[in-house]
Amino acid sequence: MMKLDISELLRTPGMNFNYPVQETLPSLPDLDYASPVMGYLQFHRTSNMLIIRGELEAAVREECVRCLEEVIVPIHAEVEEEFTIENLRVAANPNEEEGDQSVKDFFKEQDLILDEFIRQQLLLNKPEYPLCAEDCKGLCQQCGINFNESNCECAPAAGDSRLARLAELYNNGSG
């Protein structure tokens, strides 16, 4: 677990702190890192808030949603988070049961749990449907052959019988 001590930042309203991010993080089930995480985080303490802004970039291994081949997907995350100082004080007390759970995930005592903060920022920006290529042809629904590599002899899948009349109109040029 990577921690960043922010105790001085929490004690000093008006303080700014820049943190360059260059971290090699262990792969997790939801993020299989293919590169180190690069970027920066800027911390700004106001009278009652801790504001974190920055940019993060990483590459992760994903599975193409069409052909199921491994693909390396770049992720770019623009970070902008705000935490109230009161919520941070509650999170700093390990005996406190109340408070925002997301704050407790990121902060332990006077430390920012950096790897969890980065993980959640990247997850929010991970593509929902990763593709190996925009024109990926996918897999045959019957035999499973990858159409990007070769063709198969399977008969085309039958369409939805409820849409047969609509397909007929379309094919006859009436649609």
Summary of the structure (lengths in Angstrom):
residues: 175
radius of gyration: 24.2
end to end distance: 59.6
largest distance: 74.4
contacts: 441
relative contact order: 0.16
helix: 24%
strand: 35%
